[in-house]
Amino acid sequence: MKNKYRILKIVVTVIILGLLLSFSLKRFSGQKITDNKISVKMNEKTPVYFVDEKDIREIVKKENPSGKVGDLNIPVLEKKINSLPAVDSANVYLNLNGKLNLDIKQRVPIFRLNKDGKDFYVDEKGVEFPISRTYSHPCMLVTGNVQPDEYEKLAELVGKIDKDDFSKKFFIGISKSKDSYNLLTSEGNYRVEIGDLENIDFKVKGFKTFVEKYLVYQDPQKYSMVSVKYQNQIVTTLNPHFKENDSILKAGKLEMAKAPALTAAAKKTDAKPKIAEVKKTNSTPAKPKESTNLKHRQRKQRKQRKKQRPRHSPSQSRNQR
């Protein structure tokens, strides 16, 4: 008899709890999801604005026109938001007070790829998504026939460039020509050829050493290409349109080269007067001596001639007449 009473109490309790639960669920499902009860959170570390909070709210209204909690299909809404190209992941859930929470993580572009005349972004996972008409994210521009299986390694390369102050200062773009990658630089018109996407750290370190030890003393316009794709060597290609006179550094070197020539010319000009002075001191005393000797000899000859002439008497001169 006691067991029957216990069973009856349990059944009555379950029925009461069921009625209360159904009443609370009916009341809960009848609640309106107002704008105040919609919370949209963007969880990405790098702020991007491909998806706006306003756009998410509009999607919620389209998926739930009545605005009631009971008419909201959470899995369908979550799938709809995840289908957006710029959304990486979305988590949708309701609180007991009827507040709708949407935690959204957007895709962060690592680089922008121009391929076959079309532009699109690629994130760190190597996933493509289209550019936005309202927002442009600053990132590395990549051109060329890049294959999808190279996206992740290329994203890794761009990530290393962005984290290194030296690389971030020098490299502003990447281009692919046939099977070789080239880093475009901000100084000069030269490009840095790296070949494939293997041993990137070693190649970038080699170029950094080349810049610090040699290129800082040269005009950046002098080269058209610096290749670091070969192991343990750097190969440079000269720019055929480069003019030496246009280089400030070259002009400085020319001025320095002219300095010894000018000093040598000055020494020569200083030496000439000295030689001339020596010649003058040797020649000037000889001339007056020669002129005085001639006059003296002429006087002696005249005196001798006078002495040698015979003297005639007046009678002799008359007879001769």
C-alpha positions in Angstrom: 0.0 0.0 0.0 2.9 2.4 0.9 4.5 1.6 -2.5 1.3 2.6 -4.4 1.3 6.0 -2.6 4.9 6.6 -3.5 4.3 5.8 -7.1 1.3 8.0 -7.1 3.3 10.9 -5.6 6.1 10.5 -8.2 3.6 10.5 -11.1 1.8 13.6 -9.8 5.1 15.4 -9.3 6.2 14.5 -12.9 2.9 15.7 -14.3 3.1 19.0 -12.4 6.8 19.6 -13.5 5.8 18.8 -17.0 3.0 21.3 -17.0 5.2 23.9 -15.5 7.9 23.2 -18.0 5.5 23.4 -21.0 4.0 26.6 -19.6 7.5 28.1 -19.2 8.6 26.9 -22.7 5.5 28.3 -24.2 6.0 31.6 -22.5 9.7 31.6 -23.4 9.0 30.8 -27.1 6.5 33.6 -27.3 9.1 36.2 -26.3 10.1 38.8 -28.8 13.7 39.1 -29.9 14.1 42.8 -30.0 17.2 44.7 -31.0 18.2 45.1 -27.4 18.3 41.3 -27.0 20.7 40.7 -30.0 24.4 40.7 -29.1 26.9 40.6 -32.0 30.6 40.1 -31.1 33.5 40.1 -33.5 36.3 37.9 -32.0 39.2 38.4 -34.4 42.5 39.8 -33.0 43.1 42.0 -36.0 40.2 44.3 -36.6 38.6 43.9 -40.0 35.3 45.2 -41.3 34.2 43.0 -44.1 31.1 42.0 -42.1 29.2 44.7 -40.3 27.0 44.3 -37.2 24.2 45.8 -39.2 24.5 43.1 -41.8 24.2 40.4 -39.2 21.1 41.9 -37.6 19.5 42.0 -41.0 20.2 38.3 -41.5 18.6 37.5 -38.2 15.5 39.4 -39.1 15.3 37.6 -42.5 15.6 34.2 -40.9 13.1 35.1 -38.2 10.4 37.5 -39.6 8.1 37.1 -36.6 10.9 37.9 -34.2 9.7 35.2 -31.7 12.1 32.9 -29.9 10.0 29.9 -30.8 10.2 30.6 -34.5 14.0 31.0 -34.6 15.9 28.0 -36.0 19.4 28.4 -34.5 21.2 25.8 -36.6 19.9 27.3 -39.9 20.8 30.8 -38.8 24.3 29.7 -37.8 24.8 27.9 -41.1 23.6 31.1 -43.0 26.2 33.3 -41.2 29.0 30.7 -41.7 28.2 30.7 -45.5 29.3 34.4 -45.7 32.7 34.4 -47.6 34.4 36.7 -45.1 33.3 34.8 -42.0 35.6 32.2 -40.6 33.3 30.8 -37.9 30.0 31.7 -36.2 28.5 30.5 -32.9 24.8 31.3 -32.2 23.0 30.6 -28.9 20.2 31.8 -26.7 20.3 32.7 -23.0 17.5 31.8 -20.6 16.4 35.4 -20.6 15.8 35.3 -24.3 18.9 37.1 -25.4 20.4 36.0 -28.7 24.2 35.9 -28.8 26.2 35.7 -32.1 30.0 35.3 -31.7 31.6 35.8 -35.1 35.2 35.5 -36.3 36.0 37.1 -39.6 38.7 36.1 -42.0 41.8 38.2 -41.8 43.6 38.7 -45.2 47.3 37.8 -45.2 47.8 38.9 -48.8 45.8 40.2 -51.8 46.2 38.1 -54.9 45.9 39.4 -58.5 45.5 36.4 -60.7 44.2 36.2 -64.3 42.9 39.8 -64.0 40.9 39.1 -60.8 41.6 40.3 -57.3 40.7 38.4 -54.1 42.0 37.9 -50.5 43.7 34.9 -49.0 43.7 34.3 -45.2 46.3 32.4 -43.1 44.6 29.1 -43.8 44.9 29.5 -47.5 41.2 30.2 -48.1 40.2 32.6 -50.8 37.4 35.1 -50.3 36.4 38.1 -52.4 37.2 41.7 -51.9 34.7 44.1 -50.4 33.2 47.1 -52.1 33.0 49.0 -48.8 36.3 48.0 -47.1 39.9 47.5 -48.2 42.3 45.8 -45.8 46.0 46.8 -46.0 48.1 43.8 -46.9 50.8 42.5 -49.2 50.0 42.4 -52.9 50.9 39.2 -54.8 50.7 38.9 -58.6 51.2 36.0 -60.9 50.0 32.4 -61.5 50.0 31.3 -57.8 48.5 27.8 -57.3 46.1 27.1 -54.4 48.4 24.5 -52.9 51.0 27.3 -52.5 48.7 29.6 -50.5 49.7 28.4 -47.1 53.5 28.7 -47.7 53.0 32.1 -49.3 50.9 33.2 -46.3 53.7 32.0 -44.0 56.2 34.0 -46.0 54.1 37.2 -45.8 53.6 36.6 -42.1 57.4 36.4 -41.5 57.9 39.6 -43.5 55.3 41.5 -41.5 56.9 40.4 -38.2 60.4 41.5 -39.2 61.1 45.2 -39.2 63.8 45.0 -41.8 61.8 42.9 -44.2 58.7 45.0 -43.7 60.6 48.2 -44.5 62.1 46.7 -47.8 59.5 44.4 -49.3 56.2 45.8 -50.5 55.0 43.1 -52.8 55.5 39.6 -54.3 55.4 38.5 -57.9 55.6 35.1 -59.5 57.2 34.6 -62.9 57.0 31.1 -64.2 58.2 29.0 -61.2 60.2 31.7 -59.4 59.1 34.1 -56.8 60.4 37.7 -56.6 60.2 40.2 -53.7 59.5 43.8 -54.8 61.4 46.4 -52.9 60.5 50.0 -51.8 64.0 51.3 -52.7 65.1 51.4 -56.3 63.7 49.4 -59.2 65.4 46.1 -58.4 63.7 42.9 -57.4 64.9 40.2 -55.0 64.7 36.7 -56.6 64.1 34.0 -54.0 63.1 31.1 -56.3 60.8 28.6 -54.6 59.2 29.0 -51.1 61.7 26.8 -49.3 64.4 28.1 -46.8 62.8 31.5 -46.7 64.5 32.5 -43.4 68.0 31.7 -44.8 67.3 33.6 -48.1 65.9 36.7 -46.4 68.9 36.7 -43.9 71.3 36.6 -46.9 69.7 39.6 -48.5 69.8 41.5 -45.2 73.5 40.8 -45.0 74.0 42.0 -48.6 72.1 45.3 -47.9 74.0 46.1 -44.6 77.4 45.2 -45.9 77.3 46.4 -49.5 74.1 47.9 -50.9 74.0 50.8 -48.4 77.1 52.1 -50.1 75.6 51.8 -53.6 72.8 53.6 -55.5 69.7 51.3 -55.4 69.0 52.2 -59.1 72.2 50.5 -60.1 70.7 47.0 -60.0 67.7 45.4 -61.7 67.8 42.2 -59.8 69.4 40.7 -56.7 69.1 36.9 -56.6 69.4 34.9 -53.4 67.9 31.7 -54.6 71.3 30.0 -55.0 72.9 28.5 -51.9 75.7 30.5 -50.2 75.9 33.1 -53.0 74.2 36.3 -54.2 74.0 37.1 -57.9 73.3 40.7 -59.0 72.1 42.0 -62.4 73.0 45.5 -63.4 70.4 48.0 -64.6 71.2 48.7 -68.3 69.5 52.1 -68.1 71.4 53.2 -65.1 73.6 56.3 -65.6 76.6 56.8 -63.3 76.2 60.6 -63.3 72.7 60.2 -61.8 74.1 58.6 -58.7 74.8 60.8 -55.8 77.1 58.3 -54.3 78.9 57.9 -57.6 79.3 61.6 -57.9 80.8 61.7 -54.4 83.3 59.0 -55.4 84.2 60.9 -58.5 84.9 64.0 -56.5 87.1 62.0 -54.2 88.9 60.5 -57.2 89.5 64.0 -58.6 91.1 65.2 -55.4 94.5 63.4 -55.8 94.7 64.6 -59.4 94.2 68.2 -58.4 96.9 67.9 -55.7 99.3 66.4 -58.2 98.6 69.2 -60.7 99.2 71.8 -58.0 102.5 70.2 -57.2 103.5 70.4 -60.9 102.6 74.1 -61.1 104.5 74.7 -58.0 107.5 72.9 -59.4 107.7 74.8 -62.7 108.5 78.2 -61.2 111.3 76.7 -59.2 112.9 75.2 -62.3 112.5 78.5 -64.2 114.1 80.4 -61.4 117.1 78.1 -61.5 117.5 78.7 -65.2 117.3 82.4 -64.9 120.0 82.7 -62.2 122.4 80.6 -64.4 121.9 82.6 -67.7 121.6 86.2 -66.7 125.2 86.8 -65.5 126.7 85.3 -68.7 125.1 87.8 -71.1 126.7 91.1 -69.8 130.1 89.4 -69.7 129.9 88.5 -73.4 128.9 92.0 -74.5 131.7 93.8 -72.6 134.4 91.5 -74.1 133.3 92.2 -77.6 133.5 96.0 -77.1 136.9 95.7 -75.6 138.2 93.7 -78.5 136.8 96.1 -81.0 138.5 99.0 -79.4 141.9 97.2 -79.4 141.5 96.4 -83.1 140.8 100.0 -83.9 143.9 101.2 -82.0 146.1 98.7 -83.8 144.8 99.7 -87.2 145.5 103.4 -86.5 149.1 102.5 -85.5 149.7 100.5 -88.6 148.6 103.3 -91.0 151.7 105.3 -92.5 151.9 109.0 -92.1 152.5 111.1 -95.4 154.3 114.5 -95.6 152.7 117.5 -97.3 155.3 117.4 -100.1 154.6 113.8 -100.9 151.0 114.6 -101.2 151.7 117.4 -103.6 153.9 115.3 -105.9 151.3 112.7 -106.1 148.8 115.3 -107.1 
